[in-house]
Amino acid sequence: MLQYRINRYKEMGNGSMCQNLNQQLQRLMAGKGVQ
């Protein structure tokens, strides 16, 4: 879901929002790794 949104924002060229979503994704991945 989040990955899809990131790709959408990349296509639209919305750099700052894309970065924000990427950070969220990194946090989610890190959280899953810890558990």
PyRosetta script that sets phi, psi and omega in degrees:
from pyrosetta import init, pose_from_sequence

init()
pose = pose_from_sequence("MLQYRINRYKEMGNGSMCQNLNQQLQRLMAGKGVQ")
pose.set_psi(1, -54.4)
pose.set_omega(1, -179.4)
pose.set_phi(2, -64.8)
pose.set_psi(2, -40.0)
pose.set_omega(2, 178.7)
pose.set_phi(3, -59.3)
pose.set_psi(3, -42.1)
pose.set_omega(3, 178.7)
pose.set_phi(4, -60.1)
pose.set_psi(4, -44.9)
pose.set_omega(4, -179.9)
pose.set_phi(5, -63.1)
pose.set_psi(5, -41.2)
pose.set_omega(5, 178.3)
pose.set_phi(6, -59.4)
pose.set_psi(6, -45.4)
pose.set_omega(6, 179.7)
pose.set_phi(7, -63.1)
pose.set_psi(7, -39.1)
pose.set_omega(7, 178.4)
pose.set_phi(8, -61.6)
pose.set_psi(8, -46.6)
pose.set_omega(8, -178.9)
pose.set_phi(9, -65.6)
pose.set_psi(9, -36.1)
pose.set_omega(9, 177.0)
pose.set_phi(10, -61.5)
pose.set_psi(10, -43.7)
pose.set_omega(10, -179.9)
pose.set_phi(11, -63.0)
pose.set_psi(11, -39.4)
pose.set_omega(11, -179.3)
pose.set_phi(12, -76.8)
pose.set_psi(12, -13.7)
pose.set_omega(12, 178.4)
pose.set_phi(13, 78.7)
pose.set_psi(13, 22.8)
pose.set_omega(13, 179.9)
pose.set_phi(14, -88.9)
pose.set_psi(14, 82.5)
pose.set_omega(14, -171.9)
pose.set_phi(15, -59.5)
pose.set_psi(15, -48.8)
pose.set_omega(15, -174.2)
pose.set_phi(16, -64.5)
pose.set_psi(16, -42.6)
pose.set_omega(16, 179.2)
pose.set_phi(17, -66.3)
pose.set_psi(17, -38.6)
pose.set_omega(17, 178.5)
pose.set_phi(18, -60.6)
pose.set_psi(18, -43.1)
pose.set_omega(18, 178.9)
pose.set_phi(19, -62.4)
pose.set_psi(19, -42.9)
pose.set_omega(19, 179.7)
pose.set_phi(20, -59.3)
pose.set_psi(20, -46.9)
pose.set_omega(20, 179.8)
pose.set_phi(21, -66.0)
pose.set_psi(21, -37.4)
pose.set_omega(21, 178.0)
pose.set_phi(22, -61.5)
pose.set_psi(22, -40.4)
pose.set_omega(22, 178.2)
pose.set_phi(23, -64.0)
pose.set_psi(23, -42.7)
pose.set_omega(23, 177.4)
pose.set_phi(24, -59.2)
pose.set_psi(24, -43.7)
pose.set_omega(24, -179.1)
pose.set_phi(25, -62.9)
pose.set_psi(25, -44.3)
pose.set_omega(25, 178.3)
pose.set_phi(26, -58.5)
pose.set_psi(26, -43.2)
pose.set_omega(26, -179.7)
pose.set_phi(27, -63.9)
pose.set_psi(27, -42.1)
pose.set_omega(27, 178.6)
pose.set_phi(28, -61.9)
pose.set_psi(28, -45.5)
pose.set_omega(28, -179.7)
pose.set_phi(29, -62.4)
pose.set_psi(29, -43.3)
pose.set_omega(29, 179.5)
pose.set_phi(30, -62.5)
pose.set_psi(30, -42.4)
pose.set_omega(30, -179.9)
pose.set_phi(31, -63.2)
pose.set_psi(31, -42.2)
pose.set_omega(31, 179.3)
pose.set_phi(32, -66.5)
pose.set_psi(32, -36.0)
pose.set_omega(32, 179.5)
pose.set_phi(33, -64.4)
pose.set_psi(33, -37.7)
pose.set_omega(33, -178.4)
pose.set_phi(34, -68.9)
pose.set_psi(34, -42.8)
pose.set_omega(34, 179.8)
pose.set_phi(35, -74.2)
pose.dump_pdb("model.pdb")
